[in-house]
Amino acid sequence: MAQQTGSTLLVTAMIADTAGTSERGARATPVSDTSTTDALGRGDAPRDDRGGITDPSFLELRLLTSRHSTVPTRMPVTAYRDMYIVDLRAGWTLTSNGFLSVEYAPSVVPLAVSTRNPREYVPTATSGCVSGKDCASFTTLDIRTIPYYSNAYGFGVTPVGFQLRIFRSSPVQLLTYANGGALWFTQRIPDPDATRFNFTAELGAAVQVNIPNSLGLVLGYSWHHTSNGGTGHVNPGINSRALSIGIVARRDRWPLSPSGPRPIAPGRELRT
């Protein structure tokens, strides 16, 4: 009986020693984990590009140019203007999946230029009123412009901006966007009886090509509208078909290691 009890104790001791050795080995050997971890090594951090109010998904510096934008005027011909806009956009991801994302992208406009704006119109009586006769019935005006044009410079904001990003995980991405804001110019545009303050609207599409160092190049085409919304004596409006080019600084949050799964953080060794 004593011999059987001793054998039982010996087997129990051997099992306990083997279990302790396995546990120490597991603690000393880190394992690979395909899940992402946060800065504190807590794991399960979301791999997305959403940030806080001071941490946008991207920043973009864009130049928008339009040549020969049509402007309806009180003259018997259609006038043309060139429009140049520089804006700085910031974007926050509202929702996303592996294929597309919806982003809020407002912007500030430090510089806008509208060319060839007339300073003054001069109304004169229509021909047909013969000297010495009653001309009271001739009320139609022949609008003539003083041949003096100048460029108008402005600035503004675009607080309404939404963008749909397609193929968001690809190096080449498609963008569609809609923006709305306001600009203030140094003179009334595009007519002397219009206003300095104007509303803007833009609809467009672009292609973004990502390049190294978290940068991207954006080429776009858009329809851009500028008008005072009926707040001036006249409201001709400027409709521009614009080309744009921009440089984007991307924010890649919690990226996976390019070489594959990365070791889990210290302190999270697998325990058996």
C-alpha positions in Angstrom: 0.0 0.0 0.0 2.8 2.4 0.9 4.6 1.5 -2.3 1.4 2.4 -4.4 1.0 5.7 -2.6 4.6 6.7 -3.3 4.2 5.9 -7.0 1.1 8.1 -7.1 2.9 11.0 -5.5 5.8 10.6 -7.9 3.5 10.7 -11.0 1.7 13.8 -9.6 5.0 15.6 -9.1 6.1 14.8 -12.6 2.8 16.1 -14.2 3.0 19.4 -12.1 6.6 20.0 -13.2 5.8 19.4 -16.8 2.8 21.9 -16.6 5.0 24.5 -15.0 7.7 24.2 -17.7 5.1 24.6 -20.4 3.6 27.7 -18.8 7.1 29.3 -18.4 7.9 28.6 -22.0 4.6 30.1 -23.2 5.2 33.2 -21.1 8.6 33.7 -22.6 7.7 33.2 -26.2 5.6 36.0 -27.9 3.2 34.9 -30.6 2.0 36.5 -33.7 -1.4 38.1 -33.8 -3.2 39.1 -36.9 -5.5 41.5 -35.0 -4.5 45.2 -34.6 -3.5 46.6 -31.3 -3.6 50.1 -29.9 -0.7 52.1 -28.5 -1.2 50.5 -25.1 -1.2 47.0 -26.5 -4.8 46.4 -25.7 -5.7 44.9 -29.0 -8.8 45.0 -31.2 -8.2 48.6 -32.2 -10.3 49.5 -35.2 -8.4 49.8 -38.4 -10.1 52.9 -39.9 -9.3 56.4 -40.9 -11.7 58.3 -38.7 -10.2 60.9 -36.4 -11.3 63.4 -33.9 -12.1 67.1 -34.6 -8.4 67.9 -34.6 -7.4 64.7 -36.4 -8.9 64.7 -39.9 -8.6 61.8 -42.4 -6.9 64.0 -45.0 -5.7 67.5 -45.8 -5.8 68.8 -49.4 -4.5 71.9 -51.1 -6.3 72.4 -54.3 -6.2 74.9 -57.3 -9.3 75.2 -59.3 -9.1 77.0 -62.7 -11.8 77.9 -65.3 -11.3 79.7 -68.5 -14.0 81.6 -70.4 -16.8 81.1 -68.0 -20.1 82.3 -69.5 -21.9 85.2 -67.8 -25.4 86.4 -68.9 -25.3 90.2 -68.9 -27.5 93.2 -69.7 -25.5 93.7 -72.8 -26.6 92.1 -76.1 -23.6 89.7 -75.9 -22.5 87.0 -73.5 -19.5 88.0 -71.4 -16.7 85.7 -70.4 -14.7 85.5 -67.2 -11.8 83.5 -65.9 -12.1 82.1 -62.4 -9.2 80.9 -60.2 -9.8 79.5 -56.7 -7.3 78.2 -54.1 -8.7 76.2 -51.3 -7.5 74.1 -48.3 -9.8 71.2 -47.5 -9.9 68.9 -44.5 -11.9 65.6 -44.5 -13.4 63.4 -41.8 -14.7 59.9 -42.6 -18.4 59.6 -41.6 -18.9 56.0 -42.5 -16.9 53.4 -44.5 -16.4 49.8 -45.5 -13.7 48.0 -47.5 -15.0 49.5 -50.8 -16.1 53.1 -50.2 -16.4 55.8 -47.6 -18.5 58.9 -47.1 -16.6 62.0 -45.9 -17.3 65.4 -44.6 -14.9 67.8 -46.3 -15.3 71.6 -45.6 -12.7 74.1 -46.8 -11.4 77.6 -46.5 -10.6 79.7 -49.6 -7.7 82.1 -49.0 -7.8 83.4 -52.6 -10.3 83.6 -55.4 -9.8 85.6 -58.6 -12.5 86.6 -61.1 -11.2 88.4 -64.2 -12.6 91.1 -66.6 -15.3 92.5 -64.4 -16.8 95.8 -65.7 -16.8 98.7 -63.4 -19.8 100.6 -64.7 -22.7 100.4 -67.2 -24.1 103.6 -68.9 -27.8 103.5 -70.0 -28.8 105.7 -72.9 -32.1 106.3 -74.7 -32.8 104.0 -77.6 -32.3 105.4 -81.1 -35.6 106.2 -82.8 -36.5 109.3 -80.9 -36.2 112.0 -83.5 -35.2 115.4 -82.2 -38.2 117.7 -81.8 -40.7 114.9 -81.2 -42.2 113.4 -78.1 -39.8 110.7 -76.8 -41.7 109.7 -73.7 -42.9 106.5 -75.3 -39.4 105.3 -75.9 -38.5 103.5 -72.6 -36.2 100.8 -73.8 -32.6 101.3 -72.8 -29.5 100.5 -74.8 -27.0 99.3 -72.2 -23.5 100.3 -73.0 -20.4 99.6 -70.9 -17.6 101.9 -70.1 -14.5 100.1 -71.5 -12.9 99.6 -68.2 -12.5 96.1 -66.7 -10.6 94.9 -63.7 -9.9 91.7 -61.7 -11.8 91.1 -58.5 -10.0 89.3 -55.6 -11.8 87.4 -52.8 -11.8 84.9 -50.0 -14.3 82.7 -48.3 -15.3 79.4 -46.7 -17.1 76.3 -47.9 -18.7 74.8 -44.8 -20.9 72.4 -46.7 -18.8 69.7 -48.3 -19.5 66.0 -48.8 -17.4 63.5 -50.7 -17.9 59.8 -51.7 -14.7 57.9 -52.1 -14.8 54.7 -54.2 -12.1 52.0 -54.1 -10.9 53.4 -50.8 -8.3 50.7 -50.3 -6.8 51.0 -53.7 -3.9 53.2 -54.8 -6.2 54.7 -57.4 -9.5 56.0 -56.0 -12.5 57.7 -57.6 -14.1 60.7 -55.9 -17.4 62.5 -56.3 -18.3 65.6 -54.3 -20.7 68.4 -53.7 -19.8 71.7 -52.0 -21.5 74.9 -50.9 -20.2 78.1 -49.4 -19.6 81.8 -49.9 -17.0 84.3 -51.3 -16.5 88.0 -50.6 -14.8 90.0 -53.4 -13.1 93.4 -53.5 -15.7 94.7 -56.0 -19.2 93.8 -57.2 -19.1 90.8 -59.5 -19.9 90.0 -62.3 -21.9 93.1 -62.7 -21.6 96.6 -61.3 -25.1 96.3 -59.9 -24.5 92.9 -58.3 -22.9 92.3 -54.9 -19.5 91.7 -53.4 -20.8 88.8 -51.3 -21.7 85.7 -53.4 -22.8 82.2 -52.7 -21.0 79.2 -54.4 -22.0 75.7 -55.3 -19.9 73.0 -56.9 -20.5 69.4 -58.2 -17.5 67.4 -59.4 -15.6 64.2 -59.8 -11.9 63.4 -59.4 -9.3 60.7 -59.5 -6.8 60.4 -56.6 -3.5 58.5 -57.1 -1.7 57.7 -53.9 2.0 58.1 -53.9 4.6 57.2 -51.2 4.9 59.0 -47.8 1.2 59.2 -47.3 0.7 61.7 -50.1 -1.7 61.7 -53.0 -2.3 63.6 -56.3 -5.9 64.6 -57.2 -7.1 65.6 -60.7 -10.7 66.7 -61.0 -13.4 68.3 -63.2 -16.4 70.2 -61.8 -19.2 72.6 -62.4 -18.9 75.7 -60.3 -21.5 78.3 -59.8 -21.1 81.8 -58.2 -24.1 84.2 -57.7 -25.6 86.5 -55.1 -28.8 84.5 -54.7 -31.0 87.4 -55.6 -29.6 89.7 -52.9 -28.4 92.3 -55.4 -30.1 94.6 -57.9 -29.2 92.1 -60.6 -28.0 88.5 -60.3 -26.3 87.3 -63.5 -24.3 84.5 -61.9 -21.0 82.8 -63.2 -21.2 79.2 -64.3 -17.7 77.7 -64.7 -16.5 74.4 -66.0 -13.4 74.0 -64.0 -10.3 71.8 -63.9 -8.6 71.2 -60.6 -5.4 69.8 -59.3 -4.6 69.1 -55.7 -2.0 67.5 -53.4 -3.3 65.4 -50.5 -1.7 64.4 -47.1 -3.4 61.2 -46.1 -3.9 59.8 -42.6 -3.4 56.1 -42.3 -4.6 55.0 -38.8 -3.4 51.7 -37.3 -1.8 50.3 -40.5 -0.9 46.6 -40.6 2.7 45.7 -41.0 3.8 45.5 -44.7 5.6 42.2 -43.9 2.5 40.5 -42.5 1.1 39.9 -39.0 3.1 41.7 -36.3 4.1 40.4 -32.8 1.6 41.2 -30.1 2.6 43.8 -27.6 4.7 43.0 -24.5 2.6 41.8 -21.6 0.0 40.0 -23.9 1.9 36.7 -24.2 -0.3 33.6 -24.7 -0.9 31.8 -21.4 -2.0 28.1 -21.2 
